[in-house]
Amino acid sequence: MTSKPGATFTLYGRAWCHLCEDMRAELEPIAARHGLGVEWIDIDEDPLLEARYDERVPVLALDGVELCQYRLDVDAVHAALSQRRARAS
């Protein structure tokens, strides 16, 4: 597991998964624009996560809420970020 201090996005995936790499590459600039990090979790390192996510990867979560799987849903990410800002206000 690799993480950035203060990470808020959590990306569940597999090291060999090209969809996971694609989602991570698309997500990182969005996260950076909002001052957030991305925590990468390789599900193959944890049997419980592997059982939970298995073929669903990649799965993206923000503050523990799953936003999308397989492909980055930019609209869902921006909506979640807006809700997060509203809660912080």
N, CA, C and O atoms as a GROMACS GRO file, in nm:
protein
  356
    1MET      N    1   0.085  -0.117   0.000
    1MET     CA    2   0.000   0.000   0.000
    1MET      C    3   0.090   0.123   0.000
    1MET      O    4   0.184   0.132   0.078
    2THR      N    5   0.059   0.216  -0.087
    2THR     CA    6   0.131   0.343  -0.092
    2THR      C    7   0.031   0.453  -0.066
    2THR      O    8  -0.079   0.453  -0.121
    3SER      N    9   0.069   0.546   0.020
    3SER     CA   10  -0.025   0.654   0.047
    3SER      C   11   0.049   0.786   0.060
    3SER      O   12   0.168   0.790   0.088
    4LYS      N   13  -0.025   0.892   0.038
    4LYS     CA   14   0.025   1.028   0.058
    4LYS      C   15  -0.030   1.078   0.190
    4LYS      O   16  -0.144   1.045   0.224
    5PRO      N   17   0.047   1.156   0.264
    5PRO     CA   18  -0.007   1.213   0.388
    5PRO      C   19  -0.132   1.294   0.358
    5PRO      O   20  -0.136   1.371   0.262
    6GLY      N   21  -0.234   1.277   0.440
    6GLY     CA   22  -0.357   1.353   0.422
    6GLY      C   23  -0.441   1.309   0.303
    6GLY      O   24  -0.530   1.382   0.260
    7ALA      N   25  -0.412   1.191   0.250
    7ALA     CA   26  -0.487   1.143   0.134
    7ALA      C   27  -0.635   1.132   0.166
    7ALA      O   28  -0.673   1.092   0.276
    8THR      N   29  -0.717   1.168   0.071
    8THR     CA   30  -0.861   1.159   0.088
    8THR      C   31  -0.922   1.063  -0.013
    8THR      O   32  -1.009   0.984   0.022
    9PHE      N   33  -0.877   1.069  -0.138
    9PHE     CA   34  -0.922   0.971  -0.236
    9PHE      C   35  -0.854   0.839  -0.206
    9PHE      O   36  -0.736   0.834  -0.171
   10THR      N   37  -0.929   0.731  -0.218
   10THR     CA   38  -0.873   0.597  -0.205
   10THR      C   39  -0.903   0.523  -0.333
   10THR      O   40  -1.018   0.512  -0.375
   11LEU      N   41  -0.798   0.471  -0.395
   11LEU     CA   42  -0.812   0.398  -0.521
   11LEU      C   43  -0.772   0.253  -0.496
   11LEU      O   44  -0.656   0.223  -0.468
   12TYR      N   45  -0.870   0.164  -0.505
   12TYR     CA   46  -0.847   0.021  -0.488
   12TYR      C   47  -0.822  -0.039  -0.625
   12TYR      O   48  -0.898  -0.017  -0.719
   13GLY      N   49  -0.714  -0.115  -0.636
   13GLY     CA   50  -0.681  -0.174  -0.766
   13GLY      C   51  -0.581  -0.286  -0.753
   13GLY      O   52  -0.556  -0.340  -0.646
   14ARG      N   53  -0.524  -0.318  -0.867
   14ARG     CA   54  -0.421  -0.422  -0.876
   14ARG      C   55  -0.304  -0.366  -0.954
   14ARG      O   56  -0.321  -0.287  -1.046
   15ALA      N   57  -0.184  -0.408  -0.915
   15ALA     CA   58  -0.063  -0.357  -0.978
   15ALA      C   59  -0.058  -0.383  -1.128
   15ALA      O   60  -0.003  -0.302  -1.202
   16TRP      N   61  -0.115  -0.491  -1.173
   16TRP     CA   62  -0.108  -0.530  -1.314
   16TRP      C   63  -0.229  -0.485  -1.396
   16TRP      O   64  -0.242  -0.524  -1.512
   17CYS      N   65  -0.316  -0.406  -1.339
   17CYS     CA   66  -0.444  -0.369  -1.401
   17CYS      C   67  -0.430  -0.239  -1.481
   17CYS      O   68  -0.404  -0.133  -1.424
   18HIS      N   69  -0.447  -0.247  -1.613
   18HIS     CA   70  -0.435  -0.126  -1.695
   18HIS      C   71  -0.548  -0.028  -1.670
   18HIS      O   72  -0.527   0.093  -1.681
   19LEU      N   73  -0.667  -0.075  -1.637
   19LEU     CA   74  -0.776   0.017  -1.604
   19LEU      C   75  -0.744   0.094  -1.476
   19LEU      O   76  -0.779   0.211  -1.463
   20CYS      N   77  -0.678   0.028  -1.383
   20CYS     CA   78  -0.637   0.093  -1.258
   20CYS      C   79  -0.536   0.204  -1.287
   20CYS      O   80  -0.546   0.314  -1.232
   21GLU      N   81  -0.440   0.174  -1.372
   21GLU     CA   82  -0.340   0.274  -1.410
   21GLU      C   83  -0.407   0.392  -1.481
   21GLU      O   84  -0.372   0.508  -1.455
   22ASP      N   85  -0.503   0.364  -1.568
   22ASP     CA   86  -0.574   0.470  -1.640
   22ASP      C   87  -0.650   0.560  -1.543
   22ASP      O   88  -0.644   0.682  -1.553
   23MET      N   89  -0.723   0.497  -1.448
   23MET     CA   90  -0.801   0.578  -1.354
   23MET      C   91  -0.709   0.664  -1.268
   23MET      O   92  -0.737   0.781  -1.244
   24ARG      N   93  -0.600   0.606  -1.224
   24ARG     CA   94  -0.506   0.681  -1.140
   24ARG      C   95  -0.449   0.801  -1.216
   24ARG      O   96  -0.439   0.911  -1.161
   25ALA      N   97  -0.414   0.781  -1.342
   25ALA     CA   98  -0.358   0.890  -1.423
   25ALA      C   99  -0.460   1.001  -1.445
   25ALA      O  100  -0.423   1.119  -1.445
   26GLU      N  101  -0.586   0.966  -1.462
   26GLU     CA  102  -0.691   1.067  -1.480
   26GLU      C  103  -0.725   1.138  -1.349
   26GLU      O  104  -0.757   1.256  -1.348
   27LEU      N  105  -0.718   1.065  -1.239
   27LEU     CA  106  -0.757   1.119  -1.109
   27LEU      C  107  -0.653   1.213  -1.050
   27LEU      O  108  -0.689   1.315  -0.991
   28GLU      N  109  -0.526   1.183  -1.065
   28GLU     CA  110  -0.422   1.261  -0.998
   28GLU      C  111  -0.428   1.411  -1.027
   28GLU      O  112  -0.413   1.490  -0.934
   29PRO      N  113  -0.449   1.455  -1.152
   29PRO     CA  114  -0.459   1.601  -1.174
   29PRO      C  115  -0.581   1.663  -1.106
   29PRO      O  116  -0.574   1.776  -1.058
   30ILE      N  117  -0.691   1.591  -1.101
   30ILE     CA  118  -0.812   1.642  -1.035
   30ILE      C  119  -0.784   1.655  -0.885
   30ILE      O  120  -0.817   1.757  -0.824
   31ALA      N  121  -0.725   1.553  -0.828
   31ALA     CA  122  -0.693   1.556  -0.685
   31ALA      C  123  -0.598   1.671  -0.654
   31ALA      O  124  -0.618   1.743  -0.556
   32ALA      N  125  -0.497   1.689  -0.737
   32ALA     CA  126  -0.400   1.796  -0.715
   32ALA      C  127  -0.466   1.934  -0.721
   32ALA      O  128  -0.433   2.022  -0.641
   33ARG      N  129  -0.558   1.953  -0.815
   33ARG     CA  130  -0.629   2.082  -0.827
   33ARG      C  131  -0.708   2.115  -0.701
   33ARG      O  132  -0.729   2.232  -0.668
   34HIS      N  133  -0.752   2.012  -0.631
   34HIS     CA  134  -0.833   2.031  -0.511
   34HIS      C  135  -0.750   2.015  -0.383
   34HIS      O  136  -0.805   2.013  -0.273
   35GLY      N  137  -0.619   2.003  -0.399
   35GLY     CA  138  -0.531   1.993  -0.283
   35GLY      C  139  -0.543   1.862  -0.208
   35GLY      O  140  -0.516   1.855  -0.088
   36LEU      N  141  -0.584   1.758  -0.278
   36LEU     CA  142  -0.604   1.627  -0.215
   36LEU      C  143  -0.501   1.527  -0.267
   36LEU      O  144  -0.448   1.542  -0.377
   37GLY      N  145  -0.474   1.428  -0.187
   37GLY     CA  146  -0.387   1.320  -0.228
   37GLY      C  147  -0.468   1.200  -0.275
   37GLY      O  148  -0.591   1.199  -0.269
   38VAL      N  149  -0.396   1.100  -0.321
   38VAL     CA  150  -0.458   0.975  -0.363
   38VAL      C  151  -0.387   0.861  -0.292
   38VAL      O  152  -0.265   0.846  -0.302
   39GLU      N  153  -0.463   0.782  -0.220
   39GLU     CA  154  -0.408   0.663  -0.155
   39GLU      C  155  -0.434   0.545  -0.247
   39GLU      O  156  -0.549   0.517  -0.281
   40TRP      N  157  -0.329   0.476  -0.287
   40TRP     CA  158  -0.339   0.359  -0.374
   40TRP      C  159  -0.333   0.235  -0.287
   40TRP      O  160  -0.241   0.219  -0.207
   41ILE      N  161  -0.430   0.147  -0.301
   41ILE     CA  162  -0.432   0.022  -0.225
   41ILE      C  163  -0.440  -0.094  -0.324
   41ILE      O  164  -0.536  -0.106  -0.399
   42ASP      N  165  -0.338  -0.178  -0.321
   42ASP     CA  166  -0.334  -0.298  -0.405
   42ASP      C  167  -0.413  -0.406  -0.332
   42ASP      O  168  -0.369  -0.457  -0.229
   43ILE      N  169  -0.528  -0.442  -0.386
   43ILE     CA  170  -0.616  -0.537  -0.318
   43ILE      C  171  -0.553  -0.676  -0.306
   43ILE      O  172  -0.594  -0.754  -0.221
   44ASP      N  173  -0.455  -0.707  -0.391
   44ASP     CA  174  -0.392  -0.838  -0.385
   44ASP      C  175  -0.305  -0.855  -0.261
   44ASP      O  176  -0.260  -0.966  -0.232
   45GLU      N  177  -0.281  -0.746  -0.187
   45GLU     CA  178  -0.202  -0.754  -0.065
   45GLU      C  179  -0.288  -0.781   0.059
   45GLU      O  180  -0.235  -0.798   0.169
   46ASP      N  181  -0.421  -0.785   0.041
   46ASP     CA  182  -0.512  -0.806   0.154
   46ASP      C  183  -0.624  -0.899   0.110
   46ASP      O  184  -0.706  -0.861   0.027
   47PRO      N  185  -0.630  -1.020   0.166
   47PRO     CA  186  -0.734  -1.116   0.124
   47PRO      C  187  -0.877  -1.064   0.140
   47PRO      O  188  -0.964  -1.098   0.060
   48LEU      N  189  -0.901  -0.984   0.242
   48LEU     CA  190  -1.037  -0.930   0.261
   48LEU      C  191  -1.073  -0.831   0.151
   48LEU      O  192  -1.185  -0.834   0.100
   49LEU      N  193  -0.978  -0.745   0.114
   49LEU     CA  194  -1.005  -0.650   0.005
   49LEU      C  195  -1.014  -0.723  -0.129
   49LEU      O  196  -1.096  -0.687  -0.213
   50GLU      N  197  -0.933  -0.825  -0.147
   50GLU     CA  198  -0.940  -0.902  -0.271
   50GLU      C  199  -1.077  -0.968  -0.285
   50GLU      O  200  -1.135  -0.969  -0.393
   51ALA      N  201  -1.128  -1.023  -0.175
   51ALA     CA  202  -1.261  -1.085  -0.178
   51ALA      C  203  -1.370  -0.980  -0.203
   51ALA      O  204  -1.467  -1.007  -0.274
   52ARG      N  205  -1.353  -0.862  -0.145
   52ARG     CA  206  -1.455  -0.757  -0.159
   52ARG      C  207  -1.459  -0.698  -0.300
   52ARG      O  208  -1.567  -0.678  -0.356
   53TYR      N  209  -1.342  -0.670  -0.357
   53TYR     CA  210  -1.337  -0.597  -0.484
   53TYR      C  211  -1.308  -0.685  -0.605
   53TYR      O  212  -1.359  -0.658  -0.713
   54ASP      N  213  -1.229  -0.788  -0.589
   54ASP     CA  214  -1.193  -0.885  -0.692
   54ASP      C  215  -1.193  -0.826  -0.833
   54ASP      O  216  -1.102  -0.750  -0.867
   55GLU      N  217  -1.291  -0.859  -0.915
   55GLU     CA  218  -1.294  -0.815  -1.055
   55GLU      C  219  -1.356  -0.677  -1.074
   55GLU      O  220  -1.368  -0.632  -1.188
   56ARG      N  221  -1.396  -0.609  -0.967
   56ARG     CA  222  -1.459  -0.476  -0.978
   56ARG      C  223  -1.357  -0.364  -0.995
   56ARG      O  224  -1.396  -0.252  -1.027
   57VAL      N  225  -1.230  -0.392  -0.976
   57VAL     CA  226  -1.129  -0.287  -0.978
   57VAL      C  227  -1.111  -0.225  -1.115
   57VAL      O  228  -1.132  -0.290  -1.217
   58PRO      N  229  -1.072  -0.099  -1.117
   58PRO     CA  230  -1.048  -0.013  -1.003
   58PRO      C  231  -1.177   0.039  -0.942
   58PRO      O  232  -1.278   0.054  -1.010
   59VAL      N  233  -1.170   0.067  -0.813
   59VAL     CA  234  -1.282   0.128  -0.740
   59VAL      C  235  -1.226   0.254  -0.673
   59VAL      O  236  -1.124   0.248  -0.604
   60LEU      N  237  -1.294   0.365  -0.692
   60LEU     CA  238  -1.251   0.492  -0.634
   60LEU      C  239  -1.348   0.533  -0.524
   60LEU      O  240  -1.469   0.529  -0.542
   61ALA      N  241  -1.291   0.572  -0.411
   61ALA     CA  242  -1.371   0.621  -0.298
   61ALA      C  243  -1.319   0.757  -0.254
   61ALA      O  244  -1.201   0.787  -0.266
   62LEU      N  245  -1.409   0.838  -0.204
   62LEU     CA  246  -1.376   0.968  -0.145
   62LEU      C  247  -1.437   0.970  -0.006
   62LEU      O  248  -1.558   0.953   0.010
   63ASP      N  249  -1.353   0.991   0.094
   63ASP     CA  250  -1.399   0.991   0.233
   63ASP      C  251  -1.479   0.866   0.266
   63ASP      O  252  -1.577   0.871   0.341
   64GLY      N  253  -1.436   0.752   0.212
   64GLY     CA  254  -1.499   0.624   0.241
   64GLY      C  255  -1.622   0.591   0.160
   64GLY      O  256  -1.680   0.483   0.177
   65VAL      N  257  -1.666   0.680   0.071
   65VAL     CA  258  -1.784   0.656  -0.012
   65VAL      C  259  -1.739   0.620  -0.153
   65VAL      O  260  -1.666   0.696  -0.217
   66GLU      N  261  -1.783   0.504  -0.202
   66GLU     CA  262  -1.745   0.462  -0.337
   66GLU      C  263  -1.811   0.552  -0.441
   66GLU      O  264  -1.932   0.576  -0.436
   67LEU      N  265  -1.730   0.601  -0.534
   67LEU     CA  266  -1.779   0.692  -0.638
   67LEU      C  267  -1.795   0.625  -0.773
   67LEU      O  268  -1.891   0.652  -0.845
   68CYS      N  269  -1.701   0.538  -0.808
   68CYS     CA  270  -1.708   0.474  -0.939
   68CYS      C  271  -1.618   0.351  -0.941
   68CYS      O  272  -1.533   0.332  -0.854
   69GLN      N  273  -1.639   0.270  -1.043
   69GLN     CA  274  -1.555   0.153  -1.065
   69GLN      C  275  -1.530   0.139  -1.214
   69GLN      O  276  -1.605   0.192  -1.296
   70TYR      N  277  -1.424   0.068  -1.248
   70TYR     CA  278  -1.380   0.042  -1.386
   70TYR      C  279  -1.325   0.165  -1.457
   70TYR      O  280  -1.211   0.163  -1.504
   71ARG      N  281  -1.401   0.271  -1.466
   71ARG     CA  282  -1.360   0.395  -1.535
   71ARG      C  283  -1.389   0.514  -1.444
   71ARG      O  284  -1.483   0.511  -1.364
   72LEU      N  285  -1.308   0.618  -1.457
   72LEU     CA  286  -1.330   0.738  -1.376
   72LEU      C  287  -1.457   0.808  -1.422
   72LEU      O  288  -1.472   0.842  -1.539
   73ASP      N  289  -1.548   0.830  -1.328
   73ASP     CA  290  -1.670   0.905  -1.354
   73ASP      C  291  -1.644   1.047  -1.304
   73ASP      O  292  -1.666   1.078  -1.187
   74VAL      N  293  -1.598   1.133  -1.394
   74VAL     CA  294  -1.559   1.269  -1.358
   74VAL      C  295  -1.675   1.346  -1.296
   74VAL      O  296  -1.656   1.421  -1.201
   75ASP      N  297  -1.796   1.327  -1.349
   75ASP     CA  298  -1.912   1.396  -1.293
   75ASP      C  299  -1.937   1.354  -1.147
   75ASP      O  300  -1.966   1.439  -1.063
   76ALA      N  301  -1.924   1.224  -1.119
   76ALA     CA  302  -1.944   1.176  -0.982
   76ALA      C  303  -1.836   1.231  -0.890
   76ALA      O  304  -1.864   1.265  -0.775
   77VAL      N  305  -1.713   1.240  -0.938
   77VAL     CA  306  -1.603   1.293  -0.858
   77VAL      C  307  -1.628   1.439  -0.825
   77VAL      O  308  -1.614   1.480  -0.710
   78HIS      N  309  -1.664   1.518  -0.926
   78HIS     CA  310  -1.689   1.661  -0.902
   78HIS      C  311  -1.811   1.683  -0.812
   78HIS      O  312  -1.810   1.774  -0.729
   79ALA      N  313  -1.914   1.602  -0.827
   79ALA     CA  314  -2.031   1.613  -0.740
   79ALA      C  315  -1.993   1.582  -0.595
   79ALA      O  316  -2.038   1.650  -0.504
   80ALA      N  317  -1.912   1.480  -0.574
   80ALA     CA  318  -1.869   1.443  -0.439
   80ALA      C  319  -1.781   1.553  -0.379
   80ALA      O  320  -1.791   1.583  -0.260
   81LEU      N  321  -1.695   1.612  -0.461
   81LEU     CA  322  -1.611   1.722  -0.413
   81LEU      C  323  -1.696   1.842  -0.374
   81LEU      O  324  -1.667   1.909  -0.274
   82SER      N  325  -1.799   1.871  -0.452
   82SER     CA  326  -1.890   1.982  -0.420
   82SER      C  327  -1.964   1.955  -0.288
   82SER      O  328  -1.976   2.045  -0.205
   83GLN      N  329  -2.012   1.832  -0.269
   83GLN     CA  330  -2.080   1.798  -0.145
   83GLN      C  331  -1.985   1.809  -0.027
   83GLN      O  332  -2.023   1.854   0.081
   84ARG      N  333  -1.862   1.769  -0.049
   84ARG     CA  334  -1.759   1.775   0.057
   84ARG      C  335  -1.734   1.920   0.098
   84ARG      O  336  -1.725   1.952   0.216
   85ARG      N  337  -1.724   2.010  -0.002
   85ARG     CA  338  -1.704   2.153   0.027
   85ARG      C  339  -1.825   2.209   0.102
   85ARG      O  340  -1.809   2.287   0.195
   86ALA      N  341  -1.944   2.169   0.061
   86ALA     CA  342  -2.067   2.218   0.126
   86ALA      C  343  -2.071   2.175   0.272
   86ALA      O  344  -2.112   2.253   0.358
   87ARG      N  345  -2.030   2.052   0.301
   87ARG     CA  346  -2.028   2.005   0.440
   87ARG      C  347  -1.925   2.080   0.524
   87ARG      O  348  -1.944   2.101   0.643
   88ALA      N  349  -1.816   2.121   0.459
   88ALA     CA  350  -1.709   2.191   0.531
   88ALA      C  351  -1.745   2.337   0.558
   88ALA      O  352  -1.685   2.401   0.645
   89SER      N  353  -1.843   2.390   0.486
   89SER     CA  354  -1.880   2.532   0.502
   89SER      C  355  -1.962   2.555   0.626
   89SER      O  356  -2.001   2.668   0.654
   0.00000   0.00000   0.00000
